[in-house]
Amino acid sequence: MGGAGILLLLLLAGAGAVVAWRPPKGKCPLRCSCSKDSALCEGSPDLPVSFSPTLLSLSLVRTGVTQLKAGSFLRIPSLHLLLFTSNSFSVIEDDAFAGLSHLQYLFIEDNEIGSISKNALRGLRSLTHLSLANNHLEALPRFLFRGLETLTHVDLRGNPFQCDCRILWLLQWMPTVNASVGTGACAGPAALSHMQLRHLDPNTFKCRAIELSWFQTVGESALSVELFSYQGEPHIVLAQPFAGRCLILSWDYSLQRFRPEEELPAPSVVSCKPLVLGPGLFVLAARLWGGSQLWARPSPGLRLAPTQTLAPRRLLRPNDAELLWLEGQPCFVVADASKAGSTTLLCRDGPGFYPHQSLHAWHRDTDAEALELDGRPHLLLASASQRPVLFHWTGGRFERRTDIPEAEDVYATRHFQAGGDVFLCLTRYIGDSMVMRWDGSMFRLLQQLPSRGAHVFQPLLIARDQLAILGSDFAFSQVLRLEPDKGLLEPLQELGPPALVAPRAFAHVTMAGRRFLFAACFKGPTQIYQHHEIDLSA
């Protein structure tokens, strides 16, 4: 018998000699020694239901009890001390000690307990000393000690704790409690074996997981997907070339789904780029054939209407459109993939948007990306004929600054910021897609990822996680997450089912406290996934 057992004997001795007095018949079971206020039972298979209701201390040693059920001690509510030693029970149920509001000492030692329910200790509002030492506990349920504000001593030593996410809550609880806690050492995993729990750093535990699960399908295929907020409500606009339209979606609060709100006729559209200016809404519809158009809604309550044909002699075969702000004015840049056209910067002038500068003529640009470096606007153009070229804004124009080394055959680029650094995700259809980091003068290679058949490698910040999704025409699309301690993207999950068919763009929106990911697909319907956070320490 350990320290708790010695304490029990002292308490029993203080209460009077064992068997010096026996309560009336039926109040002290066989194989028990009873005094006026105490009982010590050894080998008895009976639960303590026939003791005197005024009993103050009870010890059960090597009994045949297999589990402690709810309400096992309701008939002896006056207990101050309860001890279990060397018993065979393995489970303690919820509310096993219900009714023991005066209990101060609870010692459950040297038993075979492998499981304890999360509400097993509920109601022990006077408990000061708790021992669960030398059992078979690999973990403890979260919030096991909730409501036990009077605790001053807790002994958890001698248990084969698995020091994984299940133990994280305990590590976080120990510094917050006004009690001495003996925890012992880890039994596993192997990397932490024999390490004292009190020496573990809770910040090193990775106990959050995320999952993207299918939520809804939007029937037509799409080439681009963009998020915008109008009149305080998030909206999504899809470029649907085969349906010949820009489709605007909003949230249906009654059905709890996304629904079509408005559609703009736009045959062969490749990109629908929204811009909100006060009460007004503009949508640039970049089209392969028939000219790109600007649609406008001057104020809420009106429908969008075409207002302008954009640079018909320069934009012959648009492939991408981006919005950027230059010197306080909104501008669009449209990447042109034809040999005869040119990528064009269109800036607002009065009621419309007009060419401000031609960029990168004759290079068949496939993608434009607006970003800020060193506090100045920059523009990155990817091309079918040369490495991506970086321009910076100076003197009211974009001027070439540098290109990106070691980056041939880049179809598209997207950037993100993390930890004060600027990163690029470069999409390559043949070869490896790449992650690069800005070093103050140029982008340098950080990571390569196999990506046969990729047309999109898109970073997205969802909740606290910096993700990047690598789409593929030949395989499952991969979701990766930036691991801050490594500074690298690590695989998280494959996106699906349903599998994406030729994905081309991704966007996420937060709606009604829920987070959604839109995946626009060229050869299949747009799929919507819901983002879930999973707490592995629960």
C-alpha positions, 0 to 999 in steps of 0.5 A: 500500500502506497502513501495514500494507504498509509494516510488511510490507516492513520485516519482509521486509527484516529477514528478508533480501533478497527473492529472495536465497534460494529454497526447494526447487522447489515451495515458492515458487509462480510470481509469488512472491518468496521469502526464507528466511522470507517470501513476496510474491506478486502476481497468482498465482491459487493459494491458498498451499498449496505454501509452505515450512511454516516460512514466517513472513510472507506477502503476497498482492497482486492475486491471483485468489482469489475466496474464503478457504475453511476451512483455507486455511493449514493447511500453513503453521502457522508464519506470524506475519504475513499480508497481503491487499491489493487482491484480488478475493475477497468472502467469508471462510469460517468457520475460514479461518485455522485452524491459524495459532495463532502468527499475530500480524499479519493485514492484510486491506485494500483488498479486495472483501470484503462478507461475513465469517463469524462464526467466520472468525477462530477459533483466532487466539489469538496475534493482536495486530494486525488490519486489515479496513480499506477493504473493502466491509463493511456490518456484522460478525457478532456475536462475530467477535472472541470468543476474540481476547484478545491483540488490541491494535490493530484497524482497521476504517476505510474500510468502508461500515458501516450503523449500524443494529442490526447494528452495536450489538454492535460499539458495545457491544464497543469499550469493553470491549476492551483494544485501540485500535479505529479504526472510521471513519464510518457510510455509512448510514442517512441520519440517521447518514451520516458520523458516526463510530462512536465517537460513537454512543450504543448506548442510542439503538438500538432493537434488541429486537422482540417478536411474539405468535404463535398457540399454542392455542385454547380452544373456547368463547367467554368474557367474562373471563379471570383469572390466579391462582397456587394452590399455587405453580402459575399457573392461568387461569379463564375466564367462559364464559356460553354454556357456563354455567361458570367454566372453570379451566385449568392447564399440562400439563407432558407435553403442553406445553399448557393443559388444563381442570382444573375447571369450575364451573356458572354459567349466564349468567356474566360474570366469574369472580374468583379469590381465594387466601387461604392454602390456600383458594381462592374464586371469585366468579361474577358472573351476569346471571340467577339470582344471583351466587355464591361458590365455595370450596375450603377446602384443596388436594385438595378441589373447589370448591363453592358456599357463598353467594349474593351480595347477591341484591337488589342485584346484579341485572345484574352486568357486571364484578367486581374484587378489592381489599384494604381495611385488610388485608381482601379485598373484591369490588366488583361493577358492576351495569348494571341501573337497579334494582340498584346497584354493591356492595362486598362484604367478608369477614366470617367465612366469607363476603362480605357487602355493605359499601356500595352505590355509584353507584345508578341509574347502570347501571355497566358496569365497576369498576377498583381502583387506588391513588393518593397511597398510598390505595385508589381505585375508578373506576366507568364507567357508561352514563349519565355520565362515569367517577367516581373514589372514594377510601377514607376513614373506612371507606367510598368517597367520591366524589372527582372525575370524569374530564373529556372522557370521555363514553360510556366503557365500561371503564377499566384502569390501569397504572403506568410511570416513577412515573406512573399511566395510564388506558386508557379504552375507548369503543365509539363514538369514540376510546379514550383514554389519561390520566395522573394529575397529582396531582388528576385524570386528564388526556388524553394520547392518543386512539386510533381504536377503533370497536367496542371493548369492551376497551382493556387494558394488560399488562406482559409481560417488559420491555414495557408493552403495551396491546391495543385490541380491536375487534368490526369490525377486527383488534385492535391491540397497542401498546407504550409508548415511554418516550422519548415517553411514548406508546403506539405501534402494534406489531402486529395480533393474529392470525391467527387473528383475534379475534372480539369480544374482551372481555378479555386476560391473560398468564401465564408458564409453564415459562419461556414467556410467553402471552397469553390473549384471551377472545372473546365471539363466538368461541373464546378464543385463546392467543398466545405472546410472543417476543422477537427480537434484531435485533442478532443 
